[in-house]
């Protein structure tokens, strides 16, 4: 146990409680860090303020690795904005609508579009939703189902992609926590290795085609579909191609920038791996160069196709970087809280308490539940990651709990709450994209998410005692079985 004893637990507890009460992640992280500074400075408010600014925030901002993360996040934000404004992402989604002739294809096309536009969780719903709304209406599929598919492909696919904003953000948190405990493995390597353990995200993604192919709805979603069909008893006309209502954008606006991005990422990482160790700076520089180059490709296409000059494209890029400022502030405060926790020895204290009260193999399942509660209350998966990553990694390291599984539990727990919380931005955007009453989307989705979350919890519980990357396979089989049983019961 650290020299500060149980008092060292106060900063993270205050951050968690404040987040759940205020639902403001920035305020919560700031209060937790200030609380830690007060303890470190002998409860002197003046000295604590100086410590907070000079020894925490300024030090974290001036850290070379943290500056690299911030710059990479800015480049990603600029590219996403250009791709949205150019119409490239919309062109891809519109082309998917040509494959639709029945209900099953409509839902699967929405799902494929959602996992294909993996670079933005917010743009996902707002780009795809309006294109598929008239198709779902003509085929008499309720809006709640469209909102569910949009929500189930936005964040879940983003969290599995190491080379987008989600990945850069998570790697920044892992880098800091690994550095605090003296681990040297690159954050990219960690993020890739824990992908098989991201049970909630993977189960969310497979649940959609599972429900579509088996044609089994249950719970509030089944009732919503039945009520919608009663309101639309009349036959439907042929499906109208959304491209007929407005001038379609060429697919090159999507394909060329994305191909540029992926080829440069693969090429640069491969070059570094063959010529030198693949260090974290190499990874971040590769991402930055790739996103800047893809942004330039998008700007050139916008000039050739839409006659938008490069100066206007630069303004669009800058506006995209501005959208990342909220995330950057969260990152800086998360790093600062991690710094305070490290100085207080919070992880050592918590490790002793957990070691005395619990089997370390239970840690991943407990972390999953805690992350789910925090993110459900706050509506923020990223804020939950920021709070828990600084604690979970050191505790797992000190107690001998499975490290990759514990980190994955942080991500899965945060994602579950983000997926189900009525105040989550992605949940709200899914409602907007589907033109679905928000409370209807929340109530119909929560039942499905609860089933998936329960299976994910069991997977974390079992894997904690019997570590294996293959656990996801029986988890998928279990989910399929549960869906079948609940679907049959709803038809009885």
Secondary structure as UniProt FT lines:
FT   TURN            3..4
FT   HELIX           5..9
FT   HELIX           10..22
FT   HELIX           25..40
FT   TURN            41..42
FT   HELIX           45..50
FT   HELIX           51..57
FT   HELIX           58..62
FT   HELIX           64..86
FT   HELIX           88..96
FT   HELIX           97..99
FT   HELIX           103..116
FT   TURN            118..119
FT   HELIX           121..138
FT   TURN            139..140
FT   HELIX           143..158
FT   TURN            159..160
FT   TURN            162..163
FT   HELIX           165..181
FT   HELIX           187..193
FT   HELIX           195..197
FT   HELIX           199..214
FT   HELIX           220..231
FT   HELIX           242..244
FT   HELIX           252..275
FT   HELIX           280..306
FT   HELIX           310..322
FT   TURN            323..324
FT   HELIX           325..344
FT   HELIX           346..357
FT   HELIX           360..362
FT   HELIX           363..378
FT   HELIX           381..399
FT   HELIX           403..420
FT   TURN            422..423
FT   HELIX           425..434
FT   HELIX           438..465
FT   TURN            469..470
FT   HELIX           471..491
//
